[in-house]
């Protein structure tokens, strides 16, 4: 499989993991409101999240303060589960670190 196809598939899995994690906030209108504020405040479109992980991480912390850590863990857990990988939590690492690690493992499968 080509690397661009792998990258597109992986990015889609990241978006699905984010969307699933956001379900703890509420139903579809709440998720739409989150994506609206993400785009208006942080200038990050939903489709850009996989390519702009550090900015997404910062935006989560600006929008949710301490609650961002819960969302980040949930996103990471969702992504690793979708990939059939075991998430090994490590303090000091953020969402971008976990997603980038998963990307490397995914592309090496």
C-alpha positions as a Markdown table, in Angstrom:
| # | Residue | x | y | z |
|---|---|---|---|---|
| 1 | Unk | 0.0 | 0.0 | 0.0 |
| 2 | Unk | 1.3 | 3.5 | -0.9 |
| 3 | Unk | 2.5 | 5.8 | 1.9 |
| 4 | Unk | -0.1 | 8.4 | 0.9 |
| 5 | Unk | -2.9 | 5.9 | 1.2 |
| 6 | Unk | -1.6 | 4.8 | 4.6 |
| 7 | Unk | -1.4 | 8.4 | 5.7 |
| 8 | Unk | -5.0 | 9.1 | 4.6 |
| 9 | Unk | -6.2 | 6.0 | 6.3 |
| 10 | Unk | -4.3 | 6.8 | 9.5 |
| 11 | Unk | -5.6 | 10.4 | 9.5 |
| 12 | Unk | -9.2 | 9.1 | 9.1 |
| 13 | Unk | -8.6 | 6.8 | 12.2 |
| 14 | Unk | -7.3 | 9.8 | 14.2 |
| 15 | Unk | -10.4 | 11.9 | 13.2 |
| 16 | Unk | -12.7 | 9.0 | 14.2 |
| 17 | Unk | -10.9 | 8.6 | 17.6 |
| 18 | Unk | -11.3 | 12.4 | 18.2 |
| 19 | Unk | -15.0 | 12.3 | 17.3 |
| 20 | Unk | -15.6 | 9.3 | 19.5 |
| 21 | Unk | -13.8 | 10.9 | 22.4 |
| 22 | Unk | -15.9 | 14.1 | 22.1 |
| 23 | Unk | -19.0 | 12.0 | 22.6 |
| 24 | Unk | -18.4 | 12.3 | 26.4 |
| 25 | Unk | -19.2 | 16.0 | 26.0 |
| 26 | Unk | -22.7 | 15.4 | 24.6 |
| 27 | Unk | -24.6 | 14.6 | 21.4 |
| 28 | Unk | -24.0 | 15.8 | 17.8 |
| 29 | Unk | -24.9 | 19.5 | 18.4 |
| 30 | Unk | -22.3 | 19.7 | 21.2 |
| 31 | Unk | -19.6 | 18.2 | 18.9 |
| 32 | Unk | -20.5 | 20.6 | 16.1 |
| 33 | Unk | -20.2 | 23.5 | 18.6 |
| 34 | Unk | -16.8 | 22.2 | 19.7 |
| 35 | Unk | -15.6 | 22.0 | 16.0 |
| 36 | Unk | -17.0 | 25.5 | 15.4 |
| 37 | Unk | -15.1 | 27.0 | 18.3 |
| 38 | Unk | -11.9 | 25.0 | 17.3 |
| 39 | Unk | -12.1 | 26.6 | 13.9 |
| 40 | Unk | -13.0 | 30.1 | 15.0 |
| 41 | Unk | -10.6 | 30.4 | 18.0 |
| 42 | Unk | -7.7 | 28.2 | 17.0 |
| 43 | Unk | -8.1 | 28.3 | 13.2 |
| 44 | Unk | -8.0 | 24.5 | 13.0 |
| 45 | Unk | -10.5 | 22.8 | 10.8 |
| 46 | Unk | -11.6 | 19.3 | 11.8 |
| 47 | Unk | -9.9 | 17.8 | 8.8 |
| 48 | Unk | -6.6 | 19.4 | 9.8 |
| 49 | Unk | -6.4 | 17.9 | 13.3 |
| 50 | Unk | -4.2 | 14.9 | 12.3 |
| 51 | Unk | -1.6 | 17.2 | 10.6 |
| 52 | Unk | -1.8 | 19.9 | 13.3 |
| 53 | Unk | -1.6 | 17.9 | 16.5 |
| 54 | Unk | 0.5 | 20.3 | 18.6 |
| 55 | Unk | -1.9 | 23.2 | 17.8 |
| 56 | Unk | -4.9 | 20.9 | 18.5 |
| 57 | Unk | -3.3 | 19.9 | 21.9 |
| 58 | Unk | -2.9 | 23.6 | 22.7 |
| 59 | Unk | -6.4 | 24.4 | 21.6 |
| 60 | Unk | -7.9 | 21.6 | 23.8 |
| 61 | Unk | -6.1 | 23.1 | 26.8 |
| 62 | Unk | -7.3 | 26.6 | 26.0 |
| 63 | Unk | -10.9 | 25.4 | 25.6 |
| 64 | Unk | -11.1 | 22.9 | 28.5 |
| 65 | Unk | -8.2 | 23.7 | 30.8 |
| 66 | Unk | -7.6 | 20.6 | 33.0 |
| 67 | Unk | -10.3 | 18.7 | 31.3 |
| 68 | Unk | -8.2 | 18.5 | 28.1 |
| 69 | Unk | -6.1 | 15.8 | 29.7 |
| 70 | Unk | -9.1 | 13.6 | 30.0 |
| 71 | Unk | -10.0 | 14.1 | 26.3 |
| 72 | Unk | -6.5 | 13.5 | 25.2 |
| 73 | Unk | -6.2 | 10.2 | 27.1 |
| 74 | Unk | -9.6 | 9.2 | 25.6 |
| 75 | Unk | -8.5 | 10.1 | 22.1 |
| 76 | Unk | -5.3 | 8.2 | 22.5 |
| 77 | Unk | -7.0 | 5.2 | 23.9 |
| 78 | Unk | -9.6 | 5.2 | 21.1 |
| 79 | Unk | -6.9 | 5.5 | 18.4 |
| 80 | Unk | -4.7 | 2.7 | 19.9 |
| 81 | Unk | -7.8 | 0.4 | 20.2 |
| 82 | Unk | -8.7 | 1.0 | 16.6 |
| 83 | Unk | -5.2 | 0.1 | 15.5 |
| 84 | Unk | -5.1 | -3.0 | 17.8 |
| 85 | Unk | -2.2 | -1.5 | 19.8 |
| 86 | Unk | -1.7 | -1.3 | 23.5 |
| 87 | Unk | -1.5 | 2.2 | 24.9 |
| 88 | Unk | 1.3 | 2.6 | 27.4 |
| 89 | Unk | 0.5 | 5.8 | 29.3 |
| 90 | Unk | 3.6 | 7.9 | 30.1 |
| 91 | Unk | 3.5 | 11.1 | 32.1 |
| 92 | Unk | 5.0 | 14.0 | 30.3 |
| 93 | Unk | 3.7 | 12.9 | 26.9 |
| 94 | Unk | 0.8 | 14.7 | 25.2 |
| 95 | Unk | -1.7 | 13.7 | 22.5 |
| 96 | Unk | 0.7 | 14.6 | 19.7 |
| 97 | Unk | 3.4 | 12.3 | 21.1 |
| 98 | Unk | 1.0 | 9.4 | 21.3 |
| 99 | Unk | -0.5 | 9.9 | 17.9 |
| 100 | Unk | 2.9 | 10.3 | 16.3 |
| 101 | Unk | 4.1 | 7.1 | 18.0 |
| 102 | Unk | 0.9 | 5.3 | 16.7 |
| 103 | Unk | 1.6 | 6.6 | 13.2 |
| 104 | Unk | 5.1 | 5.1 | 13.2 |
| 105 | Unk | 3.7 | 1.7 | 14.4 |
| 106 | Unk | 0.9 | 1.8 | 11.9 |
| 107 | Unk | 3.1 | 2.5 | 9.0 |
| 108 | Unk | 5.5 | -0.3 | 10.0 |
| 109 | Unk | 2.7 | -2.9 | 10.1 |
